Amino acid sequence: VRIAKDAGMKYIVITAKHHDGFAMYPSKVSPFNLRDATPFQRDPLAELSEACRKEGLRLGFYYSQAMDWHHPGGQPPGRGWWDDAQHGNMTNYVDTIAVPQVRELLSNYGPVFELWWDIPRNMTPELAGRLLDVVQECQPGVIMNDRLGGGVKGDLDTPEQFIPSTGGPPGRDWETCMTMNNTWGFKQQDTDWKSASDLLRKLLDICHKGGNFLLNVGPTAEGEIPAASVERLREIGAWLQKNGESVYGTTGIPVPFLSWGRCTRRGNTLYLHVFDWPKNGVLRMPMRALVVSAHLLADPARPLTTGADDRAVLIHLPAKAPDAIASVIKLTLDGEPVVDPPLTRGKPASASFGAAQKAFDGSAGSGWEAKKGDREGWIEVDLQQSVSVAAMAFDEPHRGAGKRGQKFRLQVREGTEWREIITGETKSTGVTQTFPAVTGQVFRLEIFESKDTAAVSELQLYSPE
């Protein structure tokens, strides 16, 4: 808990029961639990709850409500059960295992901040309703994610291992969950750690888009957080100790993409997180607004000079960036900034199959898909006039292992021919990419090889700043 607190975290979600059906606490509902099935006779959830209370962090529980590979009636992995012993009635499983265990979690550990459901396989509205009744009975104020099933949307969306270029759907809270390497649990061979700089910039990207960051750690067999995780968390915490004002209590802003960094907002104050310090000493913020004051968050006594042109606020900066990861500029405005929407928003669109408009509506919660089974396809958008384009964001549906990845090319129409701008490959996490400015009216995203049906959740194009 102290490691999490020192990293700047405000809440913790711990796995109370995963798909294996094993309760990580002394459940009275089933002997398949930490106390009855192992020599470990303590209750780590109770100890964690007490530690969170002392340190001022909130506590949430992950609970696999449908998939359970031990108790009869729980849903199996893939197509079938491990063995005949797992065959059973799902309603009976929910009534005798899931419902009473959720009641234990909401009754025995004090206030629960969040219930993190996972994998709603075969959850009907009736079965989901039985779990909701327990929540209403025990802790009706608990926050729930969108994975209960049975048509229950919950309080927040949970993009996994990626950050949508558009953030969450309009009007929805959201929380990206992500690993620090490639593994949710502990895997000694997985040394592919994201750097502290990368993780911090991901946090700022999420805040820019109005979300929260649920960053995973997988404890070792000894119950310790790996040293590589601790090292990165401490670096993030050190940055937040100095710059937390620009993160906590802020919201996203309507500027979907910035080539040089990210931005958060509190009222009329903007916090510009600069990753790439401008070589010419002038930062362009693509909006129209009256600036009241500007200074580096780390140096409030020294004001920065600002100006404007017809497309952007201009901020004159010192020659050297004060922070190697993200330097923060505090910008106070006199009123609401005027921001142009993405070039693609609401423009005429077409596709190789079906309708394409939902791929340009500003929400990654909807999109376009090729004919079922087709691993190639294209969508295109007519910007209705010739404009300069210098960046794109391409979101795609998140898919299961083995079905992830699409090879694509972005093209611009020149006369009757298509000219390639960029090409790349995704891993079911989409792509955001800048490129030398291209002038054109009609642009096409072609998927020429997909591991599943070709699909695009959202495509946005941006002008140079």
C-alpha positions in Angstrom: 0.0 0.0 0.0 2.9 2.4 0.8 4.4 1.6 -2.6 1.1 2.5 -4.3 0.7 5.6 -2.2 4.3 6.8 -2.9 3.6 6.2 -6.6 0.7 8.7 -6.4 -2.1 6.2 -6.6 -5.4 6.8 -5.0 -7.1 3.4 -5.0 -6.2 -0.3 -5.3 -8.1 -3.1 -6.9 -7.0 -6.7 -5.9 -8.1 -10.0 -7.3 -10.5 -11.6 -4.8 -11.3 -14.5 -7.1 -10.1 -15.1 -10.7 -11.2 -17.6 -13.3 -9.7 -20.5 -11.5 -12.4 -20.1 -8.9 -9.9 -19.9 -6.0 -10.9 -17.3 -3.3 -7.9 -15.3 -2.1 -9.5 -14.9 1.3 -11.1 -17.3 3.9 -14.5 -17.7 2.2 -17.1 -19.7 4.1 -18.9 -20.4 0.9 -16.4 -22.9 -0.5 -13.4 -24.7 0.9 -11.5 -23.8 -2.3 -10.0 -20.7 -0.6 -6.7 -19.4 0.7 -7.2 -20.5 4.4 -8.8 -24.0 3.8 -6.7 -25.1 0.9 -3.2 -23.8 1.8 -1.0 -23.4 4.8 -1.5 -19.6 4.7 -3.8 -18.9 7.6 -4.1 -15.1 7.4 -6.6 -13.0 5.5 -4.7 -10.7 3.0 -7.9 -8.8 2.0 -8.5 -7.8 5.6 -4.8 -6.8 6.1 -5.0 -4.8 2.8 -8.2 -3.2 3.8 -6.7 -2.0 7.1 -3.5 -0.8 5.4 -5.6 1.2 2.9 -7.6 2.7 5.7 -4.4 3.8 7.5 -2.8 5.2 4.4 -5.9 6.9 3.0 -6.3 4.8 -0.2 -9.6 3.3 -1.4 -9.9 -0.4 -2.0 -11.7 -2.3 -4.7 -12.2 -6.0 -5.5 -11.8 -7.9 -8.8 -14.3 -10.8 -8.9 -14.8 -13.3 -11.8 -18.5 -13.7 -11.6 -19.2 -16.1 -14.5 -16.0 -17.9 -15.4 -15.0 -20.4 -12.7 -13.0 -23.4 -13.6 -13.5 -25.3 -10.3 -17.1 -25.0 -9.1 -19.8 -26.9 -11.1 -21.8 -24.6 -13.3 -19.1 -22.0 -13.6 -18.2 -21.1 -17.1 -15.2 -22.9 -18.7 -12.3 -21.5 -20.7 -12.8 -21.9 -24.5 -15.3 -24.4 -25.6 -15.5 -26.9 -22.8 -15.0 -27.8 -19.2 -11.8 -29.2 -17.8 -13.5 -32.4 -16.8 -16.9 -33.8 -15.9 -16.7 -32.5 -12.4 -17.2 -29.0 -13.6 -20.4 -29.7 -15.5 -23.4 -28.1 -13.7 -26.1 -25.5 -13.8 -25.0 -21.9 -14.1 -27.9 -20.5 -12.2 -27.1 -22.8 -9.3 -23.4 -21.7 -9.5 -24.4 -18.0 -9.3 -26.8 -18.7 -6.4 -24.5 -20.9 -4.3 -21.0 -19.4 -5.1 -21.0 -16.0 -6.8 -23.8 -14.3 -4.9 -22.7 -15.4 -1.4 -19.1 -14.6 -2.1 -19.9 -11.1 -3.3 -21.9 -10.7 -0.2 -18.9 -11.7 1.9 -16.7 -9.2 0.1 -19.2 -6.3 0.5 -19.8 -7.2 4.2 -16.5 -8.1 5.8 -14.0 -5.5 4.6 -15.5 -2.1 5.2 -16.3 0.4 2.4 -15.5 -1.0 -1.0 -14.7 1.6 -3.6 -15.0 -0.5 -6.8 -16.3 -3.9 -8.0 -14.3 -5.0 -11.0 -16.3 -7.8 -12.7 -14.7 -9.8 -15.5 -15.7 -12.0 -18.5 -19.5 -12.0 -18.5 -19.8 -15.3 -20.4 -23.5 -16.5 -20.6 -24.5 -13.9 -18.0 -28.2 -13.2 -18.5 -30.1 -10.2 -17.2 -31.7 -12.4 -14.6 -28.3 -13.7 -13.3 -26.8 -10.2 -13.4 -29.8 -9.0 -11.5 -29.1 -11.5 -8.6 -25.6 -10.0 -8.2 -27.0 -6.4 -8.4 -29.5 -7.2 -5.6 -26.5 -8.1 -3.4 -24.8 -4.9 -4.2 -27.9 -2.9 -3.6 -28.4 -4.7 -0.2 -24.8 -4.3 1.0 -23.1 -1.3 -0.6 -25.3 0.5 -3.1 -22.7 3.2 -3.7 -19.9 1.0 -4.9 -18.6 1.8 -8.4 -18.9 -1.1 -10.9 -17.3 -1.6 -14.3 -18.9 -2.6 -17.5 -18.1 -6.4 -17.4 -21.0 -7.8 -15.3 -23.0 -8.8 -18.3 -26.7 -9.2 -18.8 -27.0 -5.8 -20.4 -25.7 -4.0 -17.4 -23.4 -1.1 -18.5 -22.1 -0.3 -15.1 -20.5 3.0 -14.2 -17.3 2.9 -16.3 -15.8 1.4 -19.4 -12.6 -0.6 -19.2 -10.4 -0.6 -22.3 -7.7 -3.2 -21.8 -4.0 -2.8 -22.7 -4.7 0.3 -24.9 -5.8 3.9 -24.7 -8.6 4.9 -27.2 -7.6 7.8 -29.3 -10.9 9.4 -28.6 -11.1 8.4 -24.9 -14.3 6.9 -23.7 -17.7 7.1 -25.3 -19.4 10.5 -24.8 -20.9 10.8 -21.3 -19.1 7.7 -19.9 -16.4 7.4 -17.3 -13.6 5.0 -18.2 -10.5 3.4 -16.9 -7.7 1.9 -19.0 -6.3 -1.3 -17.3 -2.7 -2.1 -18.4 0.2 -4.3 -17.4 3.7 -2.9 -16.7 5.2 -5.7 -18.9 3.2 -8.2 -20.9 1.9 -10.3 -18.0 -1.0 -9.8 -15.6 0.4 -12.2 -13.0 4.1 -12.8 -12.3 6.2 -14.4 -15.1 9.9 -14.5 -14.4 10.8 -14.7 -18.1 8.8 -11.6 -19.0 11.4 -8.8 -18.8 9.7 -6.6 -21.4 9.1 -3.7 -19.0 7.6 -0.5 -20.1 9.8 2.4 -19.0 8.7 4.8 -16.3 8.7 7.6 -18.9 6.4 5.5 -21.1 4.0 4.7 -18.3 3.9 8.3 -17.1 3.2 9.6 -20.6 0.4 6.9 -20.9 -1.1 8.3 -17.6 -1.0 11.8 -19.0 -2.5 10.6 -22.3 -5.4 9.0 -20.3 -5.9 12.2 -18.2 -5.9 14.3 -21.4 -8.8 12.1 -22.6 -10.7 12.2 -19.3 -10.0 8.7 -18.0 -8.3 6.9 -15.1 -5.3 4.5 -15.2 -5.5 1.1 -13.5 -1.9 0.0 -13.6 -1.3 -3.6 -12.8 1.5 -5.2 -10.7 1.9 -9.0 -10.5 3.4 -10.1 -7.2 6.0 -12.8 -7.0 5.4 -16.2 -5.3 6.7 -14.6 -2.1 4.0 -12.0 -2.3 6.4 -9.1 -3.2 6.0 -6.5 -5.9 8.8 -7.1 -8.4 11.8 -4.7 -8.0 11.4 -3.6 -11.6 7.8 -2.5 -10.9 8.8 -0.7 -7.7 11.5 1.2 -9.5 9.1 2.5 -12.1 6.4 3.3 -9.6 8.8 5.4 -7.6 9.9 7.3 -10.7 6.2 8.1 -11.5 5.6 9.1 -7.9 8.5 11.5 -7.9 7.2 13.2 -11.0 3.6 13.4 -9.5 5.0 14.8 -6.2 6.2 17.8 -8.2 3.5 18.0 -10.8 0.4 16.4 -9.3 -1.6 19.6 -9.6 -1.7 19.0 -13.3 -3.2 15.5 -12.9 -5.4 15.1 -9.8 -8.9 16.6 -10.1 -8.5 17.6 -13.7 -10.6 16.7 -16.7 -9.9 16.1 -20.4 -10.1 18.7 -23.0 -11.7 18.8 -26.4 -8.3 18.8 -28.3 -8.1 15.2 -29.4 -4.5 15.2 -30.5 -1.3 17.2 -29.8 1.9 16.3 -31.6 4.1 17.6 -28.8 2.4 16.2 -25.7 -0.9 16.2 -23.8 -3.1 18.6 -21.8 -5.5 18.5 -18.8 -7.9 21.1 -17.5 -9.3 22.5 -14.2 -11.9 25.2 -14.9 -10.2 27.9 -16.9 -6.7 26.6 -16.2 -5.0 24.3 -18.7 -1.9 22.2 -17.9 0.2 21.5 -21.0 2.4 18.4 -20.7 5.2 18.9 -23.2 7.0 15.7 -24.2 8.8 17.2 -27.2 10.2 20.6 -26.5 9.9 22.9 -29.6 13.3 23.5 -31.2 12.2 27.0 -32.2 11.2 27.9 -28.7 7.5 28.5 -29.6 4.8 26.0 -28.5 1.5 26.1 -30.6 -1.7 25.2 -28.7 -4.4 24.6 -31.4 -7.2 26.7 -29.9 -8.5 30.3 -29.9 -8.5 31.8 -26.4 -7.6 34.9 -24.4 -4.7 34.1 -22.1 -4.6 35.6 -18.6 -1.2 34.1 -17.5 1.3 31.5 -18.4 4.3 30.0 -16.5 6.1 26.7 -16.0 4.5 24.8 -13.2 8.0 24.3 -11.7 8.8 28.1 -11.9 5.7 30.1 -11.1 7.6 33.3 -10.4 8.7 33.6 -14.1 5.9 34.4 -16.5 6.0 33.2 -20.1 5.2 35.4 -23.0 2.2 34.4 -25.1 0.7 35.4 -28.5 -1.7 34.1 -31.1 -2.4 33.6 -34.7 -5.7 32.7 -36.4 -5.4 29.0 -35.4 -3.4 28.7 -32.2 -2.2 30.2 -28.9 1.6 30.7 -29.1 3.7 30.3 -25.9 7.4 31.4 -25.9 9.5 29.0 -23.9 13.1 28.9 -22.5 15.7 27.1 -24.6 15.8 24.0 -22.4 13.0 21.7 -21.1 13.0 21.6 -17.3 11.8 18.0 -17.2 13.1 15.1 -19.4 9.8 13.2 -19.3 7.1 15.9 -19.4 7.5 19.6 -18.6 4.3 21.3 -17.5 3.0 24.7 -18.5 0.2 26.3 -16.5 -2.0 28.3 -18.8 -4.9 30.4 -17.3 -7.6 31.5 -19.8 -10.3 34.2 -19.7 -13.2 32.0 -20.6 -13.9 28.9 -22.7 -11.3 28.1 -25.5 -12.6 27.6 -29.0 -11.3 24.3 -30.5 -11.9 23.0 -34.0 -13.2 19.4 -34.3 -11.2 16.7 -36.0 -11.2 17.1 -39.8 -13.1 13.9 -40.2 -16.0 14.5 -37.8 -19.3 14.1 -39.6 -17.9 14.1 -43.1 -19.2 11.9 -45.9 -17.8 8.4 -45.7 -17.9 5.2 -47.7 -16.5 1.7 -47.3 -15.8 -1.5 -49.2 -18.7 -3.1 -47.4 -21.6 -1.6 -45.5 -21.8 1.9 -43.9 -18.7 3.7 -42.7 -20.2 6.8 -40.9 -19.8 5.3 -37.4 -16.0 5.2 -37.9 -16.0 9.0 -38.0 -18.5 9.9 -35.2 -15.9 10.7 -32.5 -16.5 7.6 -30.4 -14.4 4.4 -30.4 -17.5 2.6 -29.0 -18.9 2.3 -32.5 -17.3 1.7 -35.8 -17.1 -0.1 -39.2 -16.5 -3.8 -39.9 -16.0 -5.6 -43.2 -18.2 -8.5 -44.2 -17.9 -11.3 -41.6 -14.7 -13.3 -42.3 -13.2 -10.7 -44.8 -9.7 -9.9 -43.7 -9.3 -7.1 -46.2 -11.3 -3.9 -46.7 -11.2 -0.1 -46.7 -13.0 3.0 -45.5 -12.6 6.5 -46.9 -13.7 10.0 -46.0 -14.3 13.1 -48.1 -13.1 16.2 -46.2 -15.1 18.3 -48.8 -12.2 20.6 -49.5 -8.5 20.3 -49.9 -6.8 20.5 -46.5 -3.4 19.8 -45.0 -3.2 16.6 -42.9 -0.3 15.7 -40.6 -1.5 13.0 -38.2 -4.0 10.3 -37.8 -5.5 8.2 -35.0 -6.9 4.7 -35.9 -8.8 2.8 -33.2 -9.8 -0.8 -33.6 -11.8 -3.4 -31.6 -9.9 -5.1 -28.9 -9.8 -8.8 -29.6 -8.7 -12.0 -27.9 -5.3 -13.6 -28.3 -4.7 -15.0 -31.7 -7.1 -12.6 -33.4 -5.1 -9.4 -32.8 -3.3 -7.4 -35.5 -4.1 -5.6 -38.8 -1.8 -4.4 -41.5 -2.9 -1.1 -43.0 -2.0 1.8 -45.2 -3.3 5.4 -45.2 -3.8 6.8 -48.7 -4.7 10.1 -50.3 -6.5 10.4 -53.6 -4.6 12.3 -56.3 -6.7 12.5 -59.5 -7.8 8.9 -60.2 -4.9 7.3 -58.3 -4.2 6.6 -54.6 -0.9 7.6 -53.1 0.3 5.9 -50.0 1.1 8.2 -47.0 2.0 5.7 -44.3 1.8 1.9 -43.7 1.9 -0.1 -40.5 0.7 -2.9 -38.3 -1.5 -2.9 -35.2 -1.8 -5.3 -32.3 -5.5 -4.6 -31.5 -4.5 -1.4 -29.7 -4.8 1.0 -32.7 -2.2 3.5 -33.9 -1.6 7.2 -33.5 1.0 8.6 -35.9 2.3 11.8 -37.3 3.8 12.2 -40.8 5.0 15.0 -43.1 2.0 17.2 -44.0 -0.1 16.0 -47.0 -2.7 18.1 -48.8 -5.8 16.4 -50.1 -9.5 16.0 -49.9 -10.3 12.3 -50.0 -8.4 9.9 -47.7 -8.6 6.1 -47.4 -7.6 3.7 -44.7 -7.0 0.3 -46.3 -6.7 -2.9 -44.2 -4.9 -5.4 -46.4 -4.3 -8.2 -43.9 -6.2 -8.8 -40.7 -6.0 -11.8 -38.3 -9.8 -11.5 -37.9 -12.5 -9.6 -39.8 -11.2 -6.2 -40.8 -12.5 -3.5 -38.6 -12.1 0.1 -37.6 -13.6 1.6 -34.4 -12.6 5.2 -35.2 -10.5 7.1 -37.7 -9.5 10.7 -37.1 -7.3 13.0 -39.2 -5.6 16.1 -37.9 -4.2 19.3 -39.4 -0.7 20.5 -38.5 -0.6 22.6 -35.4 
